[in-house]
Amino acid sequence: MGSEDTRSPEAGAPRKERTDAARNREAVLAAADTLFARSESPRSVSMDEIAAAAGVGKGTLFRRFGDRTGLIRVLAEARIAPLRQAVEAGPGPLGPDTPPRDRVLALLDAVLRFKLDNRHLALALEEAGSGSPYDAGHYAWWHGTLEQTLRRLPAVADSGFTAHALLAATRADLVEHLAGQEDMTGEEMRERLAAYAARVLDA
């Protein structure tokens, strides 16, 4: 009987830990999101600040996300997930059954809109890990999707390079420069990107 009493609390403990972990995770992501949005530069936000804003210990933060880069990637993935689903299995204009030229234009517009809607997070994501935005998993996914779609266009001779070149026009640092230094609106960026991409595809 004594052993049953010992096992019973242990059986219930993991469930409570999972609940607490999920609550802490959401608190951390919300705090990080808010701090990135308020900061002048994503680099200025420290793990200490995020932990304090979330009401968790710094150790909890590192155990759950590994480091600042891991936290940024998890936060970005949570934002990108609905868009990823639309691209991989949704209807047109983003879904895989869309005519390739239309889909290329829609994919680029989706990337740009995501970065316009998440400017500070997008900057933090591109600055995270290995010193190059091209090493990030989200970039590899966007590039691979775009390259596969470009391969369906006979006029595009080098789909891999073309995908890189088109995505370069959506870099977060460029978006930030155009919006912050050249006072270009999001709608203007989208229109100019669409026109540029159309010229590339029709050349």
VMD Tcl script that draws the C-alpha trace (Angstrom):
set ca {
  {0.00 0.00 0.00}
  {2.88 2.27 0.84}
  {4.41 1.67 -2.57}
  {1.11 2.59 -4.26}
  {1.08 5.88 -2.39}
  {4.62 6.54 -3.61}
  {3.84 5.76 -7.23}
  {0.62 7.75 -7.37}
  {2.17 11.22 -6.97}
  {4.90 10.26 -9.43}
  {2.32 9.19 -12.00}
  {0.63 12.56 -11.74}
  {3.80 14.68 -11.73}
  {4.73 14.46 -15.42}
  {1.26 15.65 -16.41}
  {1.64 18.75 -14.24}
  {5.13 19.37 -15.60}
  {3.85 19.18 -19.16}
  {1.09 21.68 -18.34}
  {3.56 24.02 -16.68}
  {6.01 23.63 -19.56}
  {3.32 24.49 -22.12}
  {2.27 27.52 -20.08}
  {5.88 28.68 -19.73}
  {6.52 28.14 -23.42}
  {3.58 30.34 -24.41}
  {4.59 33.00 -21.89}
  {8.14 33.07 -23.24}
  {7.01 33.28 -26.87}
  {4.57 36.08 -26.07}
  {7.21 38.00 -24.11}
  {9.82 37.59 -26.83}
  {7.36 38.66 -29.50}
  {6.49 41.83 -27.57}
  {10.10 42.72 -26.80}
  {11.25 42.21 -30.40}
  {8.40 44.41 -31.64}
  {9.32 47.20 -29.22}
  {13.08 47.10 -29.72}
  {15.04 49.27 -32.12}
  {17.17 46.25 -32.99}
  {16.48 42.56 -32.30}
  {20.09 42.20 -31.15}
  {19.39 44.50 -28.24}
  {16.91 42.07 -26.63}
  {18.64 39.80 -24.12}
  {17.61 36.41 -22.76}
  {17.54 38.00 -19.29}
  {14.94 40.53 -20.46}
  {12.81 37.83 -22.09}
  {12.94 35.61 -19.00}
  {11.97 38.51 -16.74}
  {9.09 39.58 -18.98}
  {7.81 35.99 -19.17}
  {8.11 35.46 -15.42}
  {10.37 32.42 -15.75}
  {13.91 31.69 -14.69}
  {16.71 32.15 -17.18}
  {17.60 28.49 -16.72}
  {14.10 27.49 -17.82}
  {14.52 29.60 -20.93}
  {17.79 27.95 -21.91}
  {16.56 24.44 -21.12}
  {13.46 24.91 -23.26}
  {14.95 26.72 -26.25}
  {18.69 26.11 -26.05}
  {19.74 29.68 -26.75}
  {18.49 32.96 -28.18}
  {18.71 31.61 -31.73}
  {16.60 28.60 -30.80}
  {13.97 30.84 -29.24}
  {13.83 33.05 -32.31}
  {13.42 30.05 -34.59}
  {10.60 28.55 -32.51}
  {8.79 31.89 -32.44}
  {9.20 32.34 -36.19}
  {8.07 28.79 -36.92}
  {4.89 29.36 -34.93}
  {4.16 32.38 -37.13}
  {5.14 30.65 -40.37}
  {3.23 27.40 -39.70}
  {-0.15 28.49 -41.15}
  {1.58 29.87 -44.23}
  {3.62 26.70 -44.63}
  {0.41 24.65 -44.51}
  {-1.18 26.83 -47.19}
  {1.87 26.46 -49.44}
  {2.25 22.71 -49.01}
  {-1.37 21.59 -49.14}
  {-3.69 24.54 -49.68}
  {-5.57 25.82 -52.73}
  {-4.35 28.49 -55.13}
  {-2.69 30.84 -55.41}
  {-0.15 29.39 -52.94}
  {-0.96 25.69 -53.18}
  {0.99 23.21 -55.33}
  {-1.73 22.90 -58.00}
  {-1.49 26.58 -58.97}
  {-0.07 27.30 -62.48}
  {3.68 27.80 -61.91}
  {4.01 31.43 -63.01}
  {1.08 32.49 -60.85}
  {2.43 30.48 -57.93}
  {5.90 32.03 -58.13}
  {4.40 35.51 -57.92}
  {2.10 34.45 -55.07}
  {4.95 32.82 -53.13}
  {7.11 35.92 -53.35}
  {4.21 38.11 -52.30}
  {3.57 35.81 -49.33}
  {7.21 36.01 -48.22}
  {7.18 39.79 -48.45}
  {3.86 40.12 -46.62}
  {5.14 37.87 -43.84}
  {8.21 40.05 -43.40}
  {6.16 43.24 -43.52}
  {3.82 41.89 -40.85}
  {6.71 40.60 -38.71}
  {9.48 43.08 -39.41}
  {11.39 42.81 -36.13}
  {11.02 39.05 -35.87}
  {12.11 38.62 -39.49}
  {15.22 40.69 -38.83}
  {16.02 38.66 -35.73}
  {15.52 35.42 -37.65}
  {17.83 36.43 -40.49}
  {20.49 37.51 -38.01}
  {20.30 34.23 -36.09}
  {22.67 31.33 -36.46}
  {25.91 30.77 -38.36}
  {26.19 34.42 -39.36}
  {24.14 33.96 -42.54}
  {20.39 34.07 -43.21}
  {20.93 31.50 -45.96}
  {21.76 28.85 -43.34}
  {18.37 29.15 -41.67}
  {15.86 26.35 -42.13}
  {13.05 28.68 -43.18}
  {15.16 30.04 -46.03}
  {15.97 26.57 -47.30}
  {12.27 25.74 -47.30}
  {11.25 28.88 -49.19}
  {14.09 28.45 -51.67}
  {13.29 24.78 -52.27}
  {9.59 25.49 -52.82}
  {10.32 28.35 -55.19}
  {12.97 26.39 -57.08}
  {10.63 23.42 -57.62}
  {7.97 25.76 -58.97}
  {10.43 27.56 -61.26}
  {11.49 24.23 -62.74}
  {8.02 23.99 -64.25}
  {8.68 27.12 -66.31}
  {10.61 26.21 -69.49}
  {11.83 29.80 -69.93}
  {13.75 29.71 -66.63}
  {17.13 28.16 -67.34}
  {18.61 28.13 -63.82}
  {15.84 27.64 -61.28}
  {18.17 27.44 -58.27}
  {19.95 30.73 -58.89}
  {16.73 32.45 -59.98}
  {15.08 31.41 -56.72}
  {17.98 32.93 -54.76}
  {17.85 36.13 -56.79}
  {14.11 36.57 -56.36}
  {14.24 35.86 -52.62}
  {17.02 38.42 -52.25}
  {14.42 41.08 -53.04}
  {12.48 40.04 -49.91}
  {15.34 40.08 -47.38}
  {14.28 41.48 -44.02}
  {17.12 44.01 -43.93}
  {16.05 45.34 -47.34}
  {12.42 45.51 -46.22}
  {13.51 47.40 -43.11}
  {15.62 49.80 -45.17}
  {12.86 50.50 -47.69}
  {10.26 51.03 -44.97}
  {12.45 52.88 -42.49}
  {14.83 54.87 -44.67}
  {13.00 55.32 -47.96}
  {9.48 55.57 -46.51}
  {8.13 53.01 -48.96}
  {4.77 51.58 -48.02}
  {4.11 47.86 -47.89}
  {1.75 48.12 -50.84}
  {4.41 49.87 -52.91}
  {6.93 47.14 -52.07}
  {4.48 44.43 -53.08}
  {3.70 46.14 -56.38}
  {7.37 46.67 -57.24}
  {8.30 43.13 -56.29}
  {5.52 41.72 -58.47}
  {6.65 43.84 -61.42}
  {10.29 42.85 -60.93}
  {9.48 39.15 -60.64}
  {7.28 39.32 -63.76}
  {10.16 40.84 -65.73}
  {12.49 38.07 -64.57}
  {10.03 35.34 -65.48}
  {9.16 36.84 -68.87}
  {12.70 37.75 -69.93}
}
mol new
graphics top color blue
foreach p $ca { graphics top sphere $p radius 0.5 }
foreach p [lrange $ca 0 end-1] q [lrange $ca 1 end] { graphics top cylinder $p $q radius 0.2 }
display resetview
